[in-house]
Amino acid sequence: QVQLVESGGGLVQPGGSLRLSCSATGFDLDYYTIVWFRQAPGKEREGVSCISTSDEHTYYADSVKGRFTISRDNAKNKVLLQMNSLKPEDTAVYYCAAERASYYSMSCLSNYYSMNYVGKGTLVTVSS
């Protein structure tokens, strides 16, 4: 079965950290650009970060730059999103998505409808 599954969400205090994981079954993430999107209640979906097929190409939304880091764990067929210095405005459902394409610009953050696979999401709540 081909699917993406997110994990690692939860409740964290402002200033805290979480690490999200996006695991793939049924296909090899090496050939896919992976994008993390998020959507908060009442707000539009936002592309947060992406990593292209070449691990050298990573991109971040301005809202998370310097706080979030995306990386691959190729041995485990996973993509990780390390989130530090979390703020209440980071509260959202976080989704990972995969597209069999290479990106060399921030356009990956806005191409949700070109994704081949999208996970069901994991909830991140930042609150004291």
C-alpha positions as CSV (number, residue, x, y, z in Angstrom):
1,Q,0.0,0.0,0.0
2,V,1.4,3.4,-1.0
3,Q,1.0,6.0,1.7
4,L,2.6,8.8,3.7
5,V,2.2,8.8,7.5
6,E,3.1,11.7,9.7
7,S,4.0,11.4,13.4
8,G,5.6,13.5,16.2
9,G,2.9,16.1,16.7
10,G,1.6,17.0,20.2
11,L,1.3,19.8,22.7
12,V,4.3,21.9,23.5
13,Q,4.9,25.1,25.4
14,P,6.0,28.3,23.5
15,G,9.8,28.1,23.0
16,G,9.8,24.4,22.9
17,S,10.7,21.9,20.2
18,L,9.1,19.0,18.3
19,R,10.4,16.8,15.6
20,L,7.9,15.6,13.0
21,S,8.5,12.5,10.9
22,C,7.1,11.7,7.5
23,S,7.3,8.0,6.7
24,A,6.7,6.4,3.3
25,T,5.5,2.9,2.5
26,G,5.2,1.5,-1.0
27,F,7.6,4.0,-2.7
28,D,11.1,5.4,-2.3
29,L,11.3,9.0,-1.1
30,D,14.7,9.4,-2.7
31,Y,12.9,10.2,-6.0
32,Y,10.5,12.7,-4.6
33,T,10.5,16.3,-3.4
34,I,8.9,16.3,0.0
35,V,6.9,19.3,1.3
36,W,5.6,20.0,4.7
37,F,2.3,22.0,4.7
38,R,0.3,23.2,7.6
39,Q,-3.2,24.5,8.1
40,A,-4.6,26.2,11.1
41,P,-8.3,26.5,11.8
42,G,-9.8,29.3,9.8
43,K,-6.6,29.9,7.8
44,E,-5.3,29.0,4.4
45,R,-2.9,26.1,3.9
46,E,0.7,27.2,4.1
47,G,3.8,25.6,2.6
48,V,6.3,25.5,5.5
49,S,9.4,23.7,4.1
50,C,10.5,21.4,1.3
51,I,13.5,19.3,0.4
52,S,14.1,18.5,-3.2
53,T,15.5,15.2,-4.6
54,S,18.9,16.8,-4.2
55,D,19.3,17.3,-0.4
56,E,21.2,20.5,-1.1
57,H,18.0,22.2,-2.1
58,T,15.9,23.0,0.9
59,Y,13.4,25.9,1.2
60,Y,11.5,27.5,4.1
61,A,8.7,29.9,4.5
62,D,9.7,33.2,6.0
63,S,7.5,32.5,9.0
64,V,9.7,29.5,10.0
65,K,13.1,30.3,8.6
66,G,15.8,29.9,11.2
67,R,13.6,27.8,13.5
68,F,12.7,24.8,11.4
69,T,15.0,22.3,9.7
70,I,14.0,19.7,7.1
71,S,16.2,16.7,6.5
72,R,16.1,13.2,5.0
73,D,16.7,9.9,6.7
74,N,17.2,7.9,3.6
75,A,18.0,4.6,5.4
76,K,14.6,4.7,7.0
77,N,12.7,6.3,4.0
78,K,11.7,9.2,6.1
79,V,11.8,13.0,6.1
80,L,12.1,14.9,9.3
81,L,11.0,18.4,10.3
82,Q,12.8,19.7,13.4
83,M,10.9,22.6,14.9
84,N,12.5,24.8,17.5
85,S,11.5,28.0,19.2
86,L,7.9,27.1,18.6
87,K,5.3,29.9,18.8
88,P,1.5,29.8,19.3
89,E,1.1,30.8,15.7
90,D,2.8,27.5,14.7
91,T,-0.3,25.7,15.9
92,A,-1.8,23.7,13.0
93,V,-2.2,20.3,11.4
94,Y,1.0,19.5,9.6
95,Y,0.9,17.4,6.5
96,C,3.7,16.0,4.4
97,A,3.4,15.6,0.7
98,A,5.5,14.0,-2.0
99,E,5.9,14.9,-5.7
100,R,8.0,12.9,-8.1
101,A,9.8,16.0,-9.4
102,S,12.8,18.1,-8.6
103,Y,12.6,21.7,-7.4
104,Y,15.2,24.4,-7.4
105,S,13.2,27.3,-6.0
106,M,10.6,28.1,-3.4
107,S,7.8,27.2,-5.8
108,C,7.6,23.8,-4.1
109,L,5.9,25.5,-1.2
110,S,3.0,26.6,-3.3
111,N,2.4,23.5,-5.5
112,Y,0.1,21.5,-3.2
113,Y,-2.1,20.4,-6.1
114,S,0.8,18.9,-8.0
115,M,1.7,16.5,-5.1
116,N,1.4,12.8,-5.9
117,Y,0.8,11.8,-2.3
118,V,-0.4,13.6,0.9
119,G,-0.5,12.2,4.4
120,K,-3.4,12.6,6.8
121,G,-1.6,15.0,9.1
122,T,-0.4,15.4,12.6
123,L,-1.6,18.1,15.0
124,V,0.9,20.5,16.6
125,T,-0.4,22.7,19.4
126,V,1.8,25.3,20.9
127,S,0.3,26.7,24.1
128,S,1.1,27.4,27.7
